[in-house]
């Protein structure tokens, strides 16, 4: 245990603050862009525009395939799953961002937690980049094995201003997703670096472990070298020891003040009212004068 431990301190805390500050506008932009694109604001229009220019297939390719009893799947880059998936991870990353900033401010966002969280986010955004840049090969005459045309081409070649605006939005969404993927990858690297303990951290940890062990042994009533049977025997013997007077059963210690034993030993002057010493305060004025109200009515 003393040789291995999980550090809780960040080594590059200033860099982490910078990345958190940079992540905020990217998260908002990512959520906004895919919120506008959902469910199908411009995806099919960009697909048709690329088909008109010969950059990729067009939506009619599916109809001709079904008519010829040759069903094909919609390319991932033009499917509804592409938009919805990126929207979902945008919502998830927004929630995680608010949570981890709160945890970091309260000093409970440890590097091990950051590593797990950002590994998940990195995987999700890596797949998000993939579905936005997947190939389109359903049309043998117009195959695209690389990035979609709205990423690699200039949006000015669009046939209308509305298509040009949609092209710019799709290009921005892909760029934001790519930048967020890189940012989360850096988060992973910083987390791993912070989890590697330095020599001073190892010495500090070993010192704390030694202090806790010494403190435990100091107050432990049983020797660590005893076997289980010896420990049981030791505890049984402790239970059989006689009780100390004055600790149980209401017994008074013979040396307790205001007792006869204490008085006989000269520990204190006799107390009025005890052992034959008259007490003027508690004398009965009715003693020998008829009815005693302390022993019955008149």
C-alpha positions as CSV (number, residue, x, y, z in Angstrom):
1,X,0.0,0.0,0.0
2,X,2.9,2.4,0.7
3,X,4.4,1.7,-2.7
4,X,1.3,2.4,-4.8
5,X,-1.3,5.1,-4.4
6,X,-3.5,7.3,-6.5
7,X,-2.5,11.0,-6.4
8,X,-5.3,13.5,-6.0
9,X,-3.4,16.7,-6.9
10,X,-3.1,18.1,-10.4
11,X,0.3,18.9,-11.7
12,X,-0.9,21.3,-14.4
13,X,-3.8,23.0,-12.7
14,X,-3.3,26.2,-14.7
15,X,-3.5,24.4,-18.0
16,X,-6.6,22.6,-16.8
17,X,-8.3,26.0,-16.0
18,X,-7.4,27.2,-19.5
19,X,-8.9,24.0,-21.1
20,X,-12.1,24.3,-19.0
21,X,-12.4,27.9,-20.1
22,X,-11.9,27.0,-23.8
23,X,-14.3,24.1,-23.5
24,X,-17.3,26.3,-22.6
25,X,-17.7,28.1,-25.9
26,X,-17.0,24.9,-27.8
27,X,-19.7,23.0,-25.9
28,X,-22.2,25.7,-26.5
29,X,-21.4,26.0,-30.2
30,X,-21.5,22.2,-30.6
31,X,-24.9,21.9,-28.9
32,X,-26.3,24.9,-30.9
33,X,-25.1,23.7,-34.3
34,X,-26.5,20.2,-34.0
35,X,-29.6,21.5,-32.4
36,X,-30.2,23.5,-35.5
37,X,-29.4,20.5,-37.7
38,X,-31.8,18.2,-36.0
39,X,-33.7,16.3,-37.1
40,X,-33.1,17.0,-40.9
41,X,-32.7,20.7,-41.5
42,X,-30.1,20.4,-44.2
43,X,-28.6,16.9,-44.3
44,X,-30.7,15.7,-47.3
45,X,-30.3,19.0,-49.1
46,X,-26.5,18.8,-48.8
47,X,-26.6,15.2,-49.9
48,X,-28.6,16.2,-53.0
49,X,-26.3,19.1,-53.7
50,X,-23.3,16.9,-53.6
51,X,-25.0,14.4,-55.9
52,X,-25.8,17.2,-58.4
53,X,-22.1,18.1,-58.6
54,X,-21.0,14.5,-58.8
55,X,-19.2,14.5,-55.4
56,X,-21.3,11.7,-53.9
57,X,-24.5,9.8,-54.5
58,X,-27.9,11.5,-54.1
59,X,-31.1,10.5,-52.4
60,X,-32.6,9.1,-55.6
61,X,-30.0,6.3,-55.6
62,X,-31.9,4.6,-52.8
63,X,-35.1,4.7,-54.9
64,X,-33.5,3.2,-58.0
65,X,-31.9,0.5,-55.8
66,X,-35.3,-0.5,-54.2
67,X,-37.0,-0.4,-57.6
68,X,-34.4,-2.9,-58.9
69,X,-34.8,-5.1,-55.8
70,X,-31.3,-4.2,-54.7
71,X,-31.8,-2.6,-51.2
72,X,-28.9,-0.6,-49.9
73,X,-28.4,1.2,-46.7
74,X,-28.2,5.0,-46.4
75,X,-24.6,6.1,-46.1
76,X,-23.8,6.9,-42.5
77,X,-22.7,10.4,-43.3
78,X,-26.2,11.2,-44.7
79,X,-28.2,9.1,-42.2
80,X,-30.5,10.4,-39.4
81,X,-28.3,8.6,-36.9
82,X,-25.4,10.9,-37.7
83,X,-27.3,14.0,-36.6
84,X,-29.0,12.5,-33.7
85,X,-25.9,10.9,-32.3
86,X,-23.9,14.2,-32.4
87,X,-26.8,16.0,-30.8
88,X,-27.0,13.4,-27.9
89,X,-23.3,13.6,-27.2
90,X,-23.6,17.4,-27.3
91,X,-26.2,17.3,-24.6
92,X,-24.2,14.8,-22.6
93,X,-21.0,16.8,-22.9
94,X,-22.8,19.9,-21.7
95,X,-24.1,18.2,-18.6
96,X,-20.6,16.7,-17.9
97,X,-19.0,20.1,-18.3
98,X,-21.2,21.7,-15.7
99,X,-20.7,18.8,-13.3
100,X,-16.9,18.7,-13.6
101,X,-16.4,22.5,-13.3
102,X,-18.4,22.3,-10.1
103,X,-16.3,19.4,-8.9
104,X,-13.1,21.1,-9.8
105,X,-14.0,24.2,-7.9
106,X,-14.8,22.2,-4.8
107,X,-11.5,20.2,-5.2
108,X,-13.1,16.8,-5.7
109,X,-12.5,16.4,-9.4
110,X,-9.5,14.1,-9.0
111,X,-7.2,13.0,-11.9
112,X,-8.5,9.4,-11.8
113,X,-12.1,10.7,-12.2
114,X,-11.0,13.0,-15.0
115,X,-9.3,10.1,-16.8
116,X,-12.4,8.0,-16.8
117,X,-14.7,10.8,-17.8
118,X,-12.6,12.1,-20.6
119,X,-11.8,8.6,-22.0
120,X,-15.6,8.2,-22.5
121,X,-15.9,11.6,-24.0
122,X,-13.0,11.0,-26.3
123,X,-14.4,7.8,-27.5
124,X,-17.8,9.3,-28.2
125,X,-16.5,12.3,-30.1
126,X,-14.1,10.1,-32.1
127,X,-17.1,8.2,-33.3
128,X,-18.9,11.5,-33.9
129,X,-16.1,12.7,-36.2
130,X,-16.2,9.3,-38.0
131,X,-19.9,9.5,-38.7
132,X,-19.5,13.0,-40.1
133,X,-16.7,11.9,-42.4
134,X,-17.8,8.4,-43.3
135,X,-17.5,7.3,-47.0
136,X,-20.4,7.3,-49.5
137,X,-20.0,4.3,-51.9
138,X,-23.6,3.2,-52.7
139,X,-23.4,4.7,-56.2
140,X,-20.6,3.1,-58.3
141,X,-20.3,6.1,-60.5
142,X,-20.2,8.7,-57.8
143,X,-18.2,7.2,-54.9
144,X,-16.6,9.3,-52.2
145,X,-14.1,7.5,-49.9
146,X,-13.0,10.6,-48.1
147,X,-14.6,13.6,-46.3
148,X,-17.9,14.9,-47.5
149,X,-17.9,17.7,-50.0
150,X,-19.0,20.4,-47.6
151,X,-15.8,19.9,-45.6
152,X,-13.3,19.6,-48.5
153,X,-14.9,22.0,-50.9
154,X,-15.6,25.7,-50.8
155,X,-19.2,26.5,-50.0
156,X,-19.3,29.2,-52.7
157,X,-19.9,26.5,-55.4
158,X,-23.4,25.9,-53.8
159,X,-26.3,26.4,-56.2
160,X,-28.1,28.8,-53.8
161,X,-27.5,31.0,-50.8
162,X,-29.5,28.8,-48.5
163,X,-27.4,25.8,-49.5
164,X,-24.3,27.9,-49.0
165,X,-25.4,28.7,-45.4
166,X,-26.2,25.1,-44.7
167,X,-22.8,24.1,-46.0
168,X,-21.1,26.6,-43.7
169,X,-23.1,25.3,-40.7
170,X,-22.2,21.7,-41.5
171,X,-18.5,22.7,-41.9
172,X,-18.5,24.5,-38.6
173,X,-20.2,21.6,-36.8
174,X,-17.6,19.2,-38.1
175,X,-14.7,21.6,-37.1
176,X,-16.1,22.0,-33.6
177,X,-16.5,18.3,-33.1
178,X,-12.9,17.7,-34.2
179,X,-11.6,20.5,-31.9
180,X,-13.5,19.0,-28.9
181,X,-12.1,15.6,-29.7
182,X,-8.6,17.0,-29.5
183,X,-9.4,18.9,-26.3
184,X,-10.7,15.8,-24.6
185,X,-7.6,13.9,-25.7
186,X,-5.4,16.5,-24.1
187,X,-7.5,16.1,-20.9
188,X,-6.7,12.4,-21.0
189,X,-3.0,13.1,-21.3
190,X,-3.0,15.7,-18.5
191,X,-4.9,13.2,-16.2
192,X,-2.4,10.4,-16.9
193,X,0.5,12.8,-16.2
194,X,-1.1,13.8,-12.9
195,X,-1.6,10.2,-11.9
196,X,2.2,9.5,-12.1
197,X,3.5,10.2,-8.6
198,X,6.7,12.1,-8.1
199,X,9.4,11.1,-5.7
200,X,8.3,13.7,-3.1
201,X,4.7,12.5,-3.3
202,X,5.8,8.9,-2.7
203,X,7.8,9.9,0.3
204,X,4.9,12.0,1.7
205,X,2.5,9.1,1.2
206,X,4.9,6.6,2.9
207,X,5.3,9.0,5.8
208,X,1.5,9.3,6.3
209,X,1.1,5.5,6.1
210,X,3.8,5.0,8.7
211,X,2.2,7.5,11.0
212,X,-1.2,5.9,10.7
213,X,0.3,2.5,11.4
214,X,2.2,3.7,14.5
215,X,-0.9,5.4,15.8
216,X,-2.9,2.2,15.3
217,X,-0.3,0.1,17.1
218,X,-0.1,2.6,19.9
219,X,-3.8,2.2,20.8
220,X,-4.2,-1.5,19.9
221,X,-4.7,-3.7,22.9
222,X,-3.6,-6.8,21.1
223,X,-0.1,-7.6,19.9
224,X,0.0,-8.0,16.1
225,X,2.2,-11.1,16.6
226,X,-0.6,-13.1,18.3
227,X,-2.4,-15.8,16.5
228,X,-6.2,-15.7,16.3
229,X,-6.5,-18.3,19.1
230,X,-4.1,-16.3,21.3
231,X,-6.0,-13.1,20.6
232,X,-9.3,-14.8,21.6
233,X,-7.7,-16.1,24.8
234,X,-6.3,-12.7,25.6
235,X,-9.7,-11.1,25.3
236,X,-11.4,-13.8,27.4
237,X,-8.8,-13.3,30.1
238,X,-9.5,-9.5,30.1
239,X,-13.2,-10.3,30.6
240,X,-12.4,-12.4,33.7
241,X,-10.5,-9.7,35.5
242,X,-12.3,-8.5,38.7
243,X,-14.1,-5.2,38.5
244,X,-12.5,-2.1,40.0
245,X,-14.5,-0.9,43.0
246,X,-16.6,2.1,42.1
247,X,-16.8,1.3,38.4
248,X,-19.9,-0.9,38.4
249,X,-22.9,-1.9,40.5
250,X,-23.1,1.3,42.4
251,X,-20.2,0.2,44.7
252,X,-18.4,2.9,46.5
253,X,-14.6,2.9,46.7
254,X,-13.4,2.7,50.3
255,X,-11.4,5.9,49.6
256,X,-14.4,7.8,48.3
257,X,-14.8,11.1,50.2
258,X,-17.7,11.4,52.7
259,X,-17.7,7.6,53.5
260,X,-16.9,6.1,56.9
261,X,-13.8,4.5,55.6
262,X,-12.5,7.8,54.4
263,X,-13.4,9.5,57.6
264,X,-11.8,6.7,59.7
265,X,-8.6,7.2,57.8
266,X,-8.5,10.8,58.6
267,X,-9.0,11.9,55.1
268,X,-11.6,14.5,55.9
269,X,-13.5,15.9,58.9
270,X,-16.7,14.1,60.0
271,X,-19.7,15.2,58.1
272,X,-22.7,16.2,60.3
273,X,-25.5,13.8,60.1
274,X,-23.3,10.7,59.4
275,X,-22.3,8.0,61.8
276,X,-23.7,9.5,65.0
277,X,-22.6,13.1,64.4
278,X,-25.6,15.3,65.1
279,X,-26.8,17.6,62.4
280,X,-28.6,20.7,63.7
281,X,-30.2,21.2,60.3
282,X,-32.0,17.9,60.2
283,X,-32.9,17.5,63.9
284,X,-36.5,16.4,64.4
285,X,-38.3,19.0,66.6
286,X,-41.2,16.7,67.3
287,X,-39.1,13.9,68.7
288,X,-40.8,12.9,72.1
289,X,-43.5,15.6,71.7
290,X,-46.5,13.6,70.6
291,X,-47.3,13.0,67.0
292,X,-44.4,13.1,64.6
293,X,-45.4,14.4,61.2
294,X,-42.5,12.7,59.6
295,X,-43.8,9.3,60.8
296,X,-47.5,9.8,60.3
297,X,-50.2,12.4,60.7
298,X,-51.5,14.1,63.8
